[in-house]
Amino acid sequence: MLDEPIQALLALVKGKYKAAILIFLSTGPHRFSDVRRELGHISERILTKQLRELAAAGLVSRRIYPEVPPRVEYSLTAYGATLCPLLKKMWAWGQKHLTRPAPTTAEED
């Protein structure tokens, strides 16, 4: 079916912050606090949940360093990196859409 590939993509990035997390991690490995700071108003619980879901999907890896206190870094997997060019294009389109003037009723038809 025509919509199956699109549904597969959306299933991976479904979630308010997942695309933003992936784009941020495309700049390199980051600690949990860095990701939270970048996203601004996300709660620790939601960020943890979304990072776990991204890791379960094979898009993000979690590395724990044997230190006290433990240091944890998140990074994209090779599989996750293949998704980032598409997400960045979607982000750029969204930026343009945000600044686009509202259409008049004649333009909507």
Secondary structure, 3 states (H helix, E strand, C coil): CCCHHHHHHHHHHCCCCHHHHHHHHCCCCEEHHHHHHHHCCCCHHHHHHHHHHHHHCCCEEEEEECCCCCEEEEEECHHHHHHHHHHHHHHHHHHHHHHCCCCCHHHHC
